[in-house]
């Protein structure tokens, strides 16, 4: 279950240590299901970084995607509707709180 605030720092501290992107992805997909959405991956100087969105307000998220597709703009409701999660190829995490 995803709270309105997403993953807390305390909850993040209780996550296992992941050894790879695949291991971390499997954990999040099992825990959050369809609310854990792939955004993009980029090659960085530290290796490949995978960007995900943990949807915390599905209604605002869907409306924001619709607005983006029709007007090219999104409001603050959309920006607050998900929590960015970055997973590096080595399994390390960066979660925006």
C-alpha atoms as a printed R data frame, in Angstrom:
   type eleno elety resid chain resno      x      y       z
1  ATOM     1    CA   UNK     A     1  0.000  0.000   0.000
2  ATOM     2    CA   UNK     A     2  1.315  3.401  -0.968
3  ATOM     3    CA   UNK     A     3  0.602  6.221   1.475
4  ATOM     4    CA   UNK     A     4 -0.267  9.715   0.261
5  ATOM     5    CA   UNK     A     5  3.351 10.670   0.937
6  ATOM     6    CA   UNK     A     6  4.884  7.661  -0.826
7  ATOM     7    CA   UNK     A     7  7.914  5.868   0.593
8  ATOM     8    CA   UNK     A     8  9.125  7.408   3.843
9  ATOM     9    CA   UNK     A     9 12.798  7.681   4.790
10 ATOM    10    CA   UNK     A    10 12.143  5.166   7.578
11 ATOM    11    CA   UNK     A    11 10.577  2.698   5.148
12 ATOM    12    CA   UNK     A    12 13.483  3.172   2.747
13 ATOM    13    CA   UNK     A    13 15.940  2.404   5.565
14 ATOM    14    CA   UNK     A    14 14.186 -0.959   6.033
15 ATOM    15    CA   UNK     A    15 14.571 -2.037   2.391
16 ATOM    16    CA   UNK     A    16 17.018 -4.863   1.733
17 ATOM    17    CA   UNK     A    17 20.360 -4.056   0.114
18 ATOM    18    CA   UNK     A    18 19.955 -4.759  -3.590
19 ATOM    19    CA   UNK     A    19 22.805 -6.198  -5.646
20 ATOM    20    CA   UNK     A    20 21.429 -5.206  -9.062
21 ATOM    21    CA   UNK     A    21 18.800 -3.136 -10.828
22 ATOM    22    CA   UNK     A    22 16.848 -6.311 -11.592
23 ATOM    23    CA   UNK     A    23 16.758 -7.326  -7.920
24 ATOM    24    CA   UNK     A    24 15.540 -3.863  -6.857
25 ATOM    25    CA   UNK     A    25 12.994 -3.690  -9.685
26 ATOM    26    CA   UNK     A    26 11.563 -7.111  -8.777
27 ATOM    27    CA   UNK     A    27 11.177 -5.982  -5.151
28 ATOM    28    CA   UNK     A    28  9.360 -2.765  -6.053
29 ATOM    29    CA   UNK     A    29  7.180 -4.436  -8.678
30 ATOM    30    CA   UNK     A    30  6.112 -7.113  -6.191
31 ATOM    31    CA   UNK     A    31  5.502 -4.553  -3.423
32 ATOM    32    CA   UNK     A    32  3.741 -1.827  -5.461
33 ATOM    33    CA   UNK     A    33  2.523 -3.595  -8.623
34 ATOM    34    CA   UNK     A    34  1.113 -1.330 -11.340
35 ATOM    35    CA   UNK     A    35  1.796  1.771  -9.222
36 ATOM    36    CA   UNK     A    36  5.529  1.364  -9.967
37 ATOM    37    CA   UNK     A    37  6.000  2.736 -13.494
38 ATOM    38    CA   UNK     A    38  9.138  2.842 -15.653
39 ATOM    39    CA   UNK     A    39  9.967  6.307 -16.996
40 ATOM    40    CA   UNK     A    40 13.348  6.044 -18.764
41 ATOM    41    CA   UNK     A    41 16.939  4.904 -18.413
42 ATOM    42    CA   UNK     A    42 20.062  6.961 -18.998
43 ATOM    43    CA   UNK     A    43 23.731  6.106 -19.149
44 ATOM    44    CA   UNK     A    44 25.665  8.193 -16.633
45 ATOM    45    CA   UNK     A    45 29.294  8.320 -15.544
46 ATOM    46    CA   UNK     A    46 28.241  6.053 -12.636
47 ATOM    47    CA   UNK     A    47 26.562  3.503 -14.940
48 ATOM    48    CA   UNK     A    48 23.014  3.077 -16.186
49 ATOM    49    CA   UNK     A    49 20.353  4.811 -14.112
50 ATOM    50    CA   UNK     A    50 16.733  3.664 -14.328
51 ATOM    51    CA   UNK     A    51 14.034  6.218 -13.522
52 ATOM    52    CA   UNK     A    52 10.671  5.127 -12.147
53 ATOM    53    CA   UNK     A    53  7.571  6.783 -10.763
54 ATOM    54    CA   UNK     A    54  5.756  5.410  -7.740
55 ATOM    55    CA   UNK     A    55  2.195  6.629  -8.248
56 ATOM    56    CA   UNK     A    56  0.716  7.879  -4.978
57 ATOM    57    CA   UNK     A    57 -2.417  9.628  -6.345
58 ATOM    58    CA   UNK     A    58 -3.674  7.673  -9.326
59 ATOM    59    CA   UNK     A    59 -6.490 10.075 -10.211
60 ATOM    60    CA   UNK     A    60 -4.175 13.119 -10.331
61 ATOM    61    CA   UNK     A    61 -1.528 11.116 -12.204
62 ATOM    62    CA   UNK     A    62 -3.918  9.970 -14.947
63 ATOM    63    CA   UNK     A    63 -5.342 13.504 -15.287
64 ATOM    64    CA   UNK     A    64 -1.800 14.915 -15.504
65 ATOM    65    CA   UNK     A    65 -0.780 12.470 -18.238
66 ATOM    66    CA   UNK     A    66 -3.952 13.364 -20.141
67 ATOM    67    CA   UNK     A    67 -3.243 17.110 -19.744
68 ATOM    68    CA   UNK     A    68  0.362 16.614 -20.839
69 ATOM    69    CA   UNK     A    69 -0.716 14.743 -23.959
70 ATOM    70    CA   UNK     A    70 -3.409 17.285 -24.896
71 ATOM    71    CA   UNK     A    71 -1.788 20.604 -23.907
72 ATOM    72    CA   UNK     A    72  1.883 19.863 -23.283
73 ATOM    73    CA   UNK     A    73  1.597 21.214 -19.732
74 ATOM    74    CA   UNK     A    74  1.057 19.705 -16.295
75 ATOM    75    CA   UNK     A    75  0.050 21.248 -12.992
76 ATOM    76    CA   UNK     A    76  1.436 20.831  -9.501
77 ATOM    77    CA   UNK     A    77 -1.176 18.152  -8.775
78 ATOM    78    CA   UNK     A    78  0.527 15.931 -11.341
79 ATOM    79    CA   UNK     A    79  3.987 16.651  -9.969
80 ATOM    80    CA   UNK     A    80  2.790 15.642  -6.495
81 ATOM    81    CA   UNK     A    81  0.953 12.540  -7.757
82 ATOM    82    CA   UNK     A    82  4.079 10.389  -7.892
83 ATOM    83    CA   UNK     A    83  7.369  9.859  -6.102
84 ATOM    84    CA   UNK     A    84 10.514  9.629  -8.255
85 ATOM    85    CA   UNK     A    85 12.625  6.517  -7.653
86 ATOM    86    CA   UNK     A    86 16.027  6.036  -9.266
87 ATOM    87    CA   UNK     A    87 17.698  2.647  -9.363
88 ATOM    88    CA   UNK     A    88 21.283  2.312 -10.543
89 ATOM    89    CA   UNK     A    89 22.456 -0.753 -12.440
90 ATOM    90    CA   UNK     A    90 24.291 -1.892  -9.273
91 ATOM    91    CA   UNK     A    91 21.025 -1.796  -7.278
92 ATOM    92    CA   UNK     A    92 21.670  1.396  -5.327
93 ATOM    93    CA   UNK     A    93 18.625  3.608  -4.790
94 ATOM    94    CA   UNK     A    94 17.818  7.290  -4.725
95 ATOM    95    CA   UNK     A    95 14.300  8.112  -3.626
96 ATOM    96    CA   UNK     A    96 13.034 11.704  -3.595
97 ATOM    97    CA   UNK     A    97 11.338 12.452  -0.251
